[in-house]
Amino acid sequence: GGGRTMASIASVLASKTKTKVPLLRVFVKVVTFSDDCADALLKDPTGEIRATIHGGLVEAEGDGLACGSSLVMRRLTVFHSFNGRDRSLVVTPNNLVRCYPPTRG
């Protein structure tokens, strides 16, 4: 079957060559909105990673995308910094499987 395995942030950070993540579930720890995108710090039980979230996704999710939201994403692109030390994710509307808003209360 085509069961895609869930990746972890630690596995993304550890890989020197990985450029695609098949499936990832994270919480939004911090999110900062700008004119055409959002910068976020995403976390899972294994670690944290920075992400740039496409403006179209920000618009589509509205208030659902906030600190404490849970995101399920697929086929993510991993961006490797010039010095090779830092990793970040690029999240577009095509990557998002589900966005669960923060639970209230």
N, CA, C and O atoms as a printed pandas DataFrame, in Angstrom:
     atom_number atom_name residue_name chain_id  residue_number  x_coord  y_coord  z_coord
0              1         N          GLY        A               1    0.830   -1.209    0.000
1              2        CA          GLY        A               1    0.000    0.000    0.000
2              3         C          GLY        A               1    0.850    1.237    0.000
3              4         O          GLY        A               1    2.068    1.162    0.156
4              5         N          GLY        A               2    0.219    2.381   -0.174
5              6        CA          GLY        A               2    0.949    3.641   -0.239
6              7         C          GLY        A               2    0.969    4.376    1.078
7              8         O          GLY        A               2    0.883    5.603    1.114
8              9         N          GLY        A               3    1.086    3.614    2.185
9             10        CA          GLY        A               3    1.091    4.261    3.489
10            11         C          GLY        A               3    2.347    5.092    3.682
11            12         O          GLY        A               3    3.443    4.545    3.809
12            13         N          ARG        A               4    2.197    6.396    3.706
13            14        CA          ARG        A               4    3.365    7.260    3.897
14            15         C          ARG        A               4    3.670    7.351    5.389
15            16         O          ARG        A               4    2.775    7.550    6.211
16            17         N          THR        A               5    4.940    7.202    5.719
17            18        CA          THR        A               5    5.296    7.268    7.121
18            19         C          THR        A               5    5.401    8.713    7.576
19            20         O          THR        A               5    5.866    9.582    6.838
20            21         N          MET        A               6    4.965    8.951    8.794
21            22        CA          MET        A               6    5.037   10.274    9.383
22            23         C          MET        A               6    6.490   10.584    9.714
23            24         O          MET        A               6    7.161    9.807   10.392
24            25         N          ALA        A               7    6.962   11.710    9.236
25            26        CA          ALA        A               7    8.326   12.136    9.543
26            27         C          ALA        A               7    8.332   12.845   10.896
27            28         O          ALA        A               7    7.280   13.083   11.490
28            29         N          SER        A               8    9.516   13.174   11.365
29            30        CA          SER        A               8    9.633   13.973   12.587
30            31         C          SER        A               8   10.549   15.152   12.295
31            32         O          SER        A               8   11.364   15.111   11.373
32            33         N          ILE        A               9   10.403   16.198   13.093
33            34        CA          ILE        A               9   11.268   17.360   12.910
34            35         C          ILE        A               9   12.732   16.957   13.110
35            36         O          ILE        A               9   13.615   17.434   12.398
36            37         N          ALA        A              10   12.981   16.078   14.083
37            38        CA          ALA        A              10   14.360   15.646   14.329
38            39         C          ALA        A              10   14.967   15.000   13.084
39            40         O          ALA        A              10   16.136   15.225   12.771
40            41         N          SER        A              11   14.172   14.200   12.376
41            42        CA          SER        A              11   14.705   13.530   11.182
42            43         C          SER        A              11   14.997   14.528   10.071
43            44         O          SER        A              11   15.939   14.346    9.300
44            45         N          VAL        A              12   14.189   15.583    9.987
45            46        CA          VAL        A              12   14.433   16.630    8.993
46            47         C          VAL        A              12   15.717   17.381    9.338
47            48         O          VAL        A              12   16.552   17.635    8.469
48            49         N          LEU        A              13   15.865   17.732   10.612
49            50        CA          LEU        A              13   17.044   18.487   11.037
50            51         C          LEU        A              13   18.313   17.662   10.915
51            52         O          LEU        A              13   19.385   18.207   10.652
52            53         N          ALA        A              14   18.204   16.356   11.102
53            54        CA          ALA        A              14   19.390   15.499   11.089
54            55         C          ALA        A              14   19.903   15.237    9.681
55            56         O          ALA        A              14   21.090   14.976    9.485
56            57         N          SER        A              15   19.015   15.307    8.711
57            58        CA          SER        A              15   19.405   14.942    7.354
58            59         C          SER        A              15   20.163   16.065    6.671
59            60         O          SER        A              15   19.762   17.228    6.719
60            61         N          LYS        A              16   21.267   15.697    6.033
61            62        CA          LYS        A              16   22.057   16.691    5.300
62            63         C          LYS        A              16   21.520   16.876    3.879
63            64         O          LYS        A              16   21.829   17.865    3.213
64            65         N          THR        A              17   20.719   15.922    3.426
65            66        CA          THR        A              17   20.344   15.908    2.013
66            67         C          THR        A              17   18.849   15.962    1.767
67            68         O          THR        A              17   18.423   16.232    0.645
68            69         N          LYS        A              18   18.042   15.712    2.789
69            70        CA          LYS        A              18   16.598   15.620    2.590
70            71         C          LYS        A              18   16.040   16.947    2.075
71            72         O          LYS        A              18   16.280   17.998    2.668
72            73         N          THR        A              19   15.316   16.895    0.997
73            74        CA          THR        A              19   14.692   18.104    0.473
74            75         C          THR        A              19   13.173   17.998    0.434
75            76         O          THR        A              19   12.486   18.991    0.192
76            77         N          LYS        A              20   12.646   16.796    0.672
77            78        CA          LYS        A              20   11.197   16.618    0.710
78            79         C          LYS        A              20   10.813   15.816    1.938
79            80         O          LYS        A              20   11.479   14.842    2.290
80            81         N          VAL        A              21    9.733   16.231    2.590
81            82        CA          VAL        A              21    9.203   15.506    3.741
82            83         C          VAL        A              21    7.838   14.967    3.341
83            84         O          VAL        A              21    6.946   15.753    3.021
84            85         N          PRO        A              22    7.644   13.634    3.350
85            86        CA          PRO        A              22    6.382   13.080    2.852
86            87         C          PRO        A              22    5.178   13.477    3.700
87            88         O          PRO        A              22    4.127   13.815    3.156
88            89         N          LEU        A              23    5.318   13.441    5.018
89            90        CA          LEU        A              23    4.180   13.704    5.901
90            91         C          LEU        A              23    4.720   14.171    7.243
91            92         O          LEU        A              23    5.653   13.581    7.787
92            93         N          LEU        A              24    4.122   15.242    7.776
93            94        CA          LEU        A              24    4.607   15.807    9.039
94            95         C          LEU        A              24    3.435   16.409    9.790
95            96         O          LEU        A              24    2.596   17.103    9.214
96            97         N          ARG        A              25    3.390   16.133   11.087
97            98        CA          ARG        A              25    2.352   16.739   11.937
98            99         C          ARG        A              25    3.037   17.564   13.011
99           100         O          ARG        A              25    3.910   17.065   13.722
100          101         N          VAL        A              26    2.647   18.819   13.131
101          102        CA          VAL        A              26    3.324   19.738   14.041
102          103         C          VAL        A              26    2.320   20.633   14.759
103          104         O          VAL        A              26    1.158   20.740   14.367
104          105         N          PHE        A              27    2.801   21.264   15.811
105          106        CA          PHE        A              27    2.080   22.353   16.444
106          107         C          PHE        A              27    2.758   23.663   16.073
107          108         O          PHE        A              27    3.974   23.708   15.890
108          109         N          VAL        A              28    1.977   24.719   15.964
109          110        CA          VAL        A              28    2.529   26.044   15.730
110          111         C          VAL        A              28    2.863   26.647   17.090
111          112         O          VAL        A              28    1.971   26.926   17.892
112          113         N          LYS        A              29    4.154   26.844   17.340
113          114        CA          LYS        A              29    4.584   27.412   18.617
114          115         C          LYS        A              29    4.532   28.937   18.576
115          116         O          LYS        A              29    4.040   29.584   19.500
116          117         N          VAL        A              30    5.049   29.492   17.484
117          118        CA          VAL        A              30    5.053   30.944   17.295
118          119         C          VAL        A              30    4.715   31.211   15.840
119          120         O          VAL        A              30    5.186   30.498   14.954
120          121         N          VAL        A              31    3.908   32.226   15.584
121          122        CA          VAL        A              31    3.660   32.613   14.195
122          123         C          VAL        A              31    3.624   34.134   14.102
123          124         O          VAL        A              31    2.984   34.801   14.915
124          125         N          THR        A              32    4.320   34.676   13.098
125          126        CA          THR        A              32    4.390   36.111   12.878
126          127         C          THR        A              32    3.934   36.395   11.457
127          128         O          THR        A              32    4.514   35.883   10.499
128          129         N          PHE        A              33    2.901   37.206   11.320
129          130        CA          PHE        A              33    2.342   37.477    9.999
130          131         C          PHE        A              33    2.967   38.727    9.400
131          132         O          PHE        A              33    3.170   39.729   10.086
132          133         N          SER        A              34    3.271   38.650    8.098
133          134        CA          SER        A              34    3.717   39.833    7.370
134          135         C          SER        A              34    2.779   40.020    6.180
135          136         O          SER        A              34    1.761   39.335    6.081
136          137         N          ASP        A              35    3.109   40.933    5.288
137          138        CA          ASP        A              35    2.183   41.269    4.209
138          139         C          ASP        A              35    1.818   40.087    3.327
139          140         O          ASP        A              35    0.650   39.899    2.985
140          141         N          ASP        A              36    2.817   39.290    2.958
141          142        CA          ASP        A              36    2.547   38.268    1.949
142          143         C          ASP        A              36    2.822   36.853    2.407
143          144         O          ASP        A              36    2.725   35.918    1.612
144          145         N          CYS        A              37    3.166   36.672    3.684
145          146        CA          CYS        A              37    3.421   35.324    4.182
146          147         C          CYS        A              37    3.425   35.363    5.706
147          148         O          CYS        A              37    3.117   36.387    6.317
148          149         N          ALA        A              38    3.774   34.241    6.301
149          150        CA          ALA        A              38    3.938   34.182    7.744
150          151         C          ALA        A              38    5.203   33.397    8.052
151          152         O          ALA        A              38    5.541   32.439    7.357
152          153         N          ASP        A              39    5.896   33.817    9.104
153          154        CA          ASP        A              39    7.030   33.053    9.611
154          155         C          ASP        A              39    6.562   32.323   10.850
155          156         O          ASP        A              39    5.896   32.904   11.707
156          157         N          ALA        A              40    6.907   31.050   10.948
157          158        CA          ALA        A              40    6.440   30.264   12.079
158          159         C          ALA        A              40    7.560   29.439   12.664
159          160         O          ALA        A              40    8.528   29.099   11.984
160          161         N          LEU        A              41    7.413   29.121   13.946
161          162        CA          LEU        A              41    8.254   28.138   14.595
162          163         C          LEU        A              41    7.346   26.949   14.894
163          164         O          LEU        A              41    6.381   27.059   15.651
164          165         N          LEU        A              42    7.670   25.821   14.289
165          166        CA          LEU        A              42    6.847   24.625   14.406
166          167         C          LEU        A              42    7.519   23.642   15.352
167          168         O          LEU        A              42    8.745   23.547   15.392
168          169         N          LYS        A              43    6.705   22.906   16.118
169          170        CA          LYS        A              43    7.307   21.941   17.029
170          171         C          LYS        A              43    6.554   20.624   16.999
171          172         O          LYS        A              43    5.358   20.566   16.711
172          173         N          ASP        A              44    7.299   19.562   17.310
173          174        CA          ASP        A              44    6.690   18.258   17.557
174          175         C          ASP        A              44    7.469   17.663   18.731
175          176         O          ASP        A              44    8.372   18.320   19.249
176          177         N          PRO        A              45    7.151   16.449   19.165
177          178        CA          PRO        A              45    7.849   15.927   20.348
178          179         C          PRO        A              45    9.366   15.811   20.179
179          180         O          PRO        A              45   10.084   15.678   21.170
180          181         N          THR        A              46    9.860   15.858   18.949
181          182        CA          THR        A              46   11.288   15.637   18.717
182          183         C          THR        A              46   12.093   16.915   18.543
183          184         O          THR        A              46   13.322   16.863   18.557
184          185         N          GLY        A              47   11.438   18.066   18.380
185          186        CA          GLY        A              47   12.211   19.281   18.182
186          187         C          GLY        A              47   11.399   20.408   17.577
187          188         O          GLY        A              47   10.170   20.364   17.536
188          189         N          GLU        A              48   12.117   21.420   17.109
189          190        CA          GLU        A              48   11.499   22.609   16.535
190          191         C          GLU        A              48   12.174   22.962   15.220
191          192         O          GLU        A              48   13.360   22.697   15.024
192          193         N          ILE        A              49   11.400   23.567   14.318
193          194        CA          ILE        A              49   11.956   23.990   13.034
194          195         C          ILE        A              49   11.225   25.243   12.565
195          196         O          ILE        A              49   10.031   25.410   12.814
196          197         N          ARG        A              50   11.945   26.105   11.894
197          198        CA          ARG        A              50   11.333   27.313   11.342
198          199         C          ARG        A              50   10.621   26.998   10.035
199          200         O          ARG        A              50   10.989   26.061    9.326
200          201         N          ALA        A              51    9.610   27.781    9.726
201          202        CA          ALA        A              51    8.880   27.584    8.474
202          203         C          ALA        A              51    8.412   28.921    7.936
203          204         O          ALA        A              51    8.107   29.848    8.686
204          205         N          THR        A              52    8.363   28.997    6.611
205          206        CA          THR        A              52    7.739   30.129    5.942
206          207         C          THR        A              52    6.419   29.625    5.367
207          208         O          THR        A              52    6.391   28.650    4.616
208          209         N          ILE        A              53    5.333   30.292    5.722
209          210        CA          ILE        A              53    3.999   29.860    5.304
210          211         C          ILE        A              53    3.481   30.813    4.242
211          212         O          ILE        A              53    3.395   32.021    4.460
212          213         N          HIS        A              54    3.138   30.257    3.097
213          214        CA          HIS        A              54    2.686   31.004    1.924
214          215         C          HIS        A              54    1.450   31.842    2.247
215          216         O          HIS        A              54    0.571   31.412    2.994
216          217         N          GLY        A              55    1.397   33.046    1.670
217          218        CA          GLY        A              55    0.282   33.949    1.933
218          219         C          GLY        A              55   -1.078   33.382    1.577
219          220         O          GLY        A              55   -2.066   33.667    2.255
220          221         N          GLY        A              56   -1.141   32.582    0.519
221          222        CA          GLY        A              56   -2.417   31.982    0.125
222          223         C          GLY        A              56   -2.969   31.058    1.189
223          224         O          GLY        A              56   -4.181   30.980    1.393
224          225         N          LEU        A              57   -2.072   30.356    1.865
225          226        CA          LEU        A              57   -2.490   29.468    2.941
226          227         C          LEU        A              57   -2.929   30.285    4.149
227          228         O          LEU        A              57   -3.903   29.940    4.817
228          229         N          VAL        A              58   -2.211   31.364    4.428
229          230        CA          VAL        A              58   -2.568   32.249    5.536
230          231         C          VAL        A              58   -3.981   32.791    5.328
231          232         O          VAL        A              58   -4.797   32.793    6.250
232          233         N          GLU        A              59   -4.260   33.249    4.108
233          234        CA          GLU        A              59   -5.594   33.778    3.797
234          235         C          GLU        A              59   -6.666   32.713    3.921
235          236         O          GLU        A              59   -7.735   32.955    4.482
236          237         N          ALA        A              60   -6.370   31.519    3.389
237          238        CA          ALA        A              60   -7.370   30.454    3.368
238          239         C          ALA        A              60   -7.741   29.988    4.768
239          240         O          ALA        A              60   -8.902   29.673    5.030
240          241         N          GLU        A              61   -6.763   29.942    5.672
241          242        CA          GLU        A              61   -7.033   29.419    7.013
242          243         C          GLU        A              61   -7.526   30.484    7.980
243          244         O          GLU        A              61   -8.189   30.174    8.970
244          245         N          GLY        A              62   -7.199   31.753    7.689
245          246        CA          GLY        A              62   -7.669   32.827    8.563
246          247         C          GLY        A              62   -7.248   32.614   10.011
247          248         O          GLY        A              62   -6.079   32.360   10.299
248          249         N          ASP        A              63   -8.228   32.722   10.928
249          250        CA          ASP        A              63   -7.947   32.607   12.356
250          251         C          ASP        A              63   -7.550   31.191   12.764
251          252         O          ASP        A              63   -7.053   30.978   13.870
252          253         N          GLY        A              64   -7.768   30.223   11.872
253          254        CA          GLY        A              64   -7.413   28.848   12.199
254          255         C          GLY        A              64   -5.916   28.636   12.320
255          256         O          GLY        A              64   -5.456   27.702   12.976
256          257         N          LEU        A              65   -5.164   29.516   11.678
257          258        CA          LEU        A              65   -3.704   29.430   11.736
258          259         C          LEU        A              65   -3.218   30.397   12.808
259          260         O          LEU        A              65   -3.224   31.611   12.607
260          261         N          ALA        A              66   -2.795   29.852   13.950
261          262        CA          ALA        A              66   -2.407   30.686   15.085
262          263         C          ALA        A              66   -1.511   29.874   16.010
263          264         O          ALA        A              66   -1.293   28.682   15.793
264          265         N          CYS        A              67   -0.999   30.526   17.033
265          266        CA          CYS        A              67   -0.231   29.801   18.035
266          267         C          CYS        A              67   -1.119   28.709   18.619
267          268         O          CYS        A              67   -2.246   28.976   19.035
268          269         N          GLY        A              68   -0.611   27.482   18.649
269          270        CA          GLY        A              68   -1.386   26.384   19.193
270          271         C          GLY        A              68   -2.134   25.581   18.149
271          272         O          GLY        A              68   -2.697   24.533   18.465
272          273         N          SER        A              69   -2.154   26.052   16.904
273          274        CA          SER        A              69   -2.770   25.268   15.830
274          275         C          SER        A              69   -1.958   23.994   15.604
275          276         O          SER        A              69   -0.753   23.950   15.855
276          277         N          SER        A              70   -2.642   22.972   15.129
277          278        CA          SER        A              70   -1.973   21.724   14.754
278          279         C          SER        A              70   -2.085   21.584   13.242
279          280         O          SER        A              70   -3.173   21.706   12.679
280          281         N          LEU        A              71   -0.952   21.326   12.588
281          282        CA          LEU        A              71   -0.932   21.217   11.132
282          283         C          LEU        A              71   -0.502   19.815   10.716
283          284         O          LEU        A              71    0.449   19.254   11.259
284          285         N          VAL        A              72   -1.216   19.266    9.748
285          286        CA          VAL        A              72   -0.775   18.038    9.102
286          287         C          VAL        A              72   -0.414   18.425    7.670
287          288         O          VAL        A              72   -1.245   18.951    6.930
288          289         N          MET        A              73    0.835   18.160    7.288
289          290        CA          MET        A              73    1.334   18.630    5.999
290          291         C          MET        A              73    2.002   17.492    5.246
291          292         O          MET        A              73    2.506   16.543    5.847
292          293         N          ARG        A              74    2.000   17.600    3.927
293          294        CA          ARG        A              74    2.598   16.554    3.088
294          295         C          ARG        A              74    3.510   17.183    2.042
295          296         O          ARG        A              74    3.360   18.346    1.670
296          297         N          ARG        A              75    4.459   16.374    1.580
297          298        CA          ARG        A              75    5.368   16.762    0.497
298          299         C          ARG        A              75    5.963   18.157    0.706
299          300         O          ARG        A              75    5.965   18.995   -0.195
300          301         N          LEU        A              76    6.464   18.375    1.914
301          302        CA          LEU        A              76    7.046   19.669    2.243
302          303         C          LEU        A              76    8.424   19.815    1.623
303          304         O          LEU        A              76    9.166   18.842    1.490
304          305         N          THR        A              77    8.754   21.029    1.248
305          306        CA          THR        A              77   10.093   21.335    0.773
306          307         C          THR        A              77   10.942   21.801    1.954
307          308         O          THR        A              77   10.531   22.655    2.740
308          309         N          VAL        A              78   12.144   21.216    2.059
309          310        CA          VAL        A              78   13.086   21.614    3.096
310          311         C          VAL        A              78   14.111   22.550    2.483
311          312         O          VAL        A              78   14.744   22.221    1.479
312          313         N          PHE        A              79   14.272   23.711    3.086
313          314        CA          PHE        A              79   15.251   24.683    2.616
314          315         C          PHE        A              79   16.491   24.575    3.492
315          316         O          PHE        A              79   16.399   24.666    4.717
316          317         N          HIS        A              80   17.653   24.381    2.869
317          318        CA          HIS        A              80   18.928   24.311    3.591
318          319         C          HIS        A              80   19.627   25.658    3.460
319          320         O          HIS        A              80   19.807   26.173    2.357
320          321         N          SER        A              81   20.016   26.217    4.593
321          322        CA          SER        A              81   20.667   27.520    4.555
322          323         C          SER        A              81   22.012   27.430    3.851
323          324         O          SER        A              81   22.551   26.345    3.633
324          325         N          PHE        A              82   22.529   28.575    3.508
325          326        CA          PHE        A              82   23.768   28.651    2.740
326          327         C          PHE        A              82   24.919   27.971    3.468
327          328         O          PHE        A              82   25.752   27.312    2.845
328          329         N          ASN        A              83   24.967   28.132    4.789
329          330        CA          ASN        A              83   26.066   27.524    5.546
330          331         C          ASN        A              83   25.807   26.047    5.841
331          332         O          ASN        A              83   26.669   25.354    6.383
332          333         N          GLY        A              84   24.614   25.573    5.481
333          334        CA          GLY        A              84   24.316   24.164    5.644
334          335         C          GLY        A              84   23.892   23.756    7.041
335          336         O          GLY        A              84   23.577   22.591    7.282
336          337         N          ARG        A              85   23.881   24.713    7.969
337          338        CA          ARG        A              85   23.564   24.360    9.351
338          339         C          ARG        A              85   22.074   24.423    9.650
339          340         O          ARG        A              85   21.559   23.639   10.447
340          341         N          ASP        A              86   21.397   25.345    9.018
341          342        CA          ASP        A              86   20.001   25.570    9.366
342          343         C          ASP        A              86   19.062   24.934    8.350
343          344         O          ASP        A              86   19.364   24.867    7.158
344          345         N          ARG        A              87   17.932   24.474    8.837
345          346        CA          ARG        A              87   16.880   23.927    7.987
346          347         C          ARG        A              87   15.610   24.722    8.236
347          348         O          ARG        A              87   15.354   25.151    9.361
348          349         N          SER        A              88   14.836   24.915    7.220
349          350        CA          SER        A              88   13.507   25.482    7.415
350          351         C          SER        A              88   12.571   24.838    6.400
351          352         O          SER        A              88   13.014   24.226    5.427
352          353         N          LEU        A              89   11.293   24.981    6.639
353          354        CA          LEU        A              89   10.287   24.394    5.760
354          355         C          LEU        A              89    9.572   25.491    4.993
355          356         O          LEU        A              89    9.393   26.603    5.489
356          357         N          VAL        A              90    9.170   25.162    3.788
357          358        CA          VAL        A              90    8.353   26.066    2.986
358          359         C          VAL        A              90    6.977   25.409    2.874
359          360         O          VAL        A              90    6.853   24.291    2.374
360          361         N          VAL        A              91    5.947   26.111    3.344
361          362        CA          VAL        A              91    4.603   25.537    3.391
362          363         C          VAL        A              91    3.684   26.322    2.453
363          364         O          VAL        A              91    3.468   27.519    2.643
364          365         N          THR        A              92    3.146   25.639    1.441
365          366        CA          THR        A              92    2.223   26.266    0.494
366          367         C          THR        A              92    0.841   25.635    0.670
367          368         O          THR        A              92    0.712   24.626    1.363
368          369         N          PRO        A              93   -0.195   26.217    0.053
369          370        CA          PRO        A              93   -1.529   25.609    0.179
370          371         C          PRO        A              93   -1.555   24.142   -0.260
371          372         O          PRO        A              93   -2.332   23.351    0.276
372          373         N          ASN        A              94   -0.717   23.777   -1.222
373          374        CA          ASN        A              94   -0.696   22.390   -1.684
374          375         C          ASN        A              94   -0.160   21.419   -0.635
375          376         O          ASN        A              94   -0.435   20.221   -0.695
376          377         N          ASN        A              95    0.603   21.937    0.322
377          378        CA          ASN        A              95    1.214   21.078    1.333
378          379         C          ASN        A              95    0.265   20.739    2.476
379          380         O          ASN        A              95    0.449   19.736    3.165
380          381         N          LEU        A              96   -0.749   21.573    2.676
381          382        CA          LEU        A              96   -1.572   21.420    3.869
382          383         C          LEU        A              96   -2.615   20.325    3.693
383          384         O          LEU        A              96   -3.400   20.348    2.745
384          385         N          VAL        A              97   -2.615   19.365    4.615
385          386        CA          VAL        A              97   -3.645   18.333    4.632
386          387         C          VAL        A              97   -4.786   18.803    5.532
387          388         O          VAL        A              97   -5.942   18.843    5.113
388          389         N          ARG        A              98   -4.447   19.160    6.779
389          390        CA          ARG        A              98   -5.447   19.662    7.708
390          391         C          ARG        A              98   -4.830   20.722    8.601
391          392         O          ARG        A              98   -3.650   20.651    8.946
392          393         N          CYS        A              99   -5.632   21.699    8.969
393          394        CA          CYS        A              99   -5.239   22.685    9.973
394          395         C          CYS        A              99   -6.281   22.640   11.078
395          396         O          CYS        A              99   -7.448   22.961   10.853
396          397         N          TYR        A             100   -5.862   22.245   12.261
397          398        CA          TYR        A             100   -6.767   22.207   13.412
398          399         C          TYR        A             100   -6.521   23.454   14.244
399          400         O          TYR        A             100   -5.414   23.642   14.748
400          401         N          PRO        A             101   -7.533   24.318   14.402
401          402        CA          PRO        A             101   -7.344   25.559   15.170
402          403         C          PRO        A             101   -6.985   25.246   16.623
403          404         O          PRO        A             101   -7.207   24.134   17.101
404          405         N          PRO        A             102   -6.428   26.239   17.318
405          406        CA          PRO        A             102   -6.107   26.027   18.739
406          407         C          PRO        A             102   -7.369   25.679   19.502
407          408         O          PRO        A             102   -8.441   26.219   19.230
408          409         N          THR        A             103   -7.235   24.767   20.463
409          410        CA          THR        A             103   -8.405   24.413   21.271
410          411         C          THR        A             103   -8.602   25.491   22.334
411          412         O          THR        A             103   -7.650   25.928   22.981
412          413         N          ARG        A             104   -9.823   25.898   22.496
413          414        CA          ARG        A             104  -10.141   26.951   23.451
414          415         C          ARG        A             104  -10.401   26.339   24.828
415          416         O          ARG        A             104  -10.969   25.254   24.951
416          417         N          GLY        A             105   -9.964   27.077   25.868
417          418        CA          GLY        A             105  -10.340   26.669   27.213
418          419         C          GLY        A             105   -9.389   25.695   27.858
419          420         O          GLY        A             105   -9.607   25.282   28.997
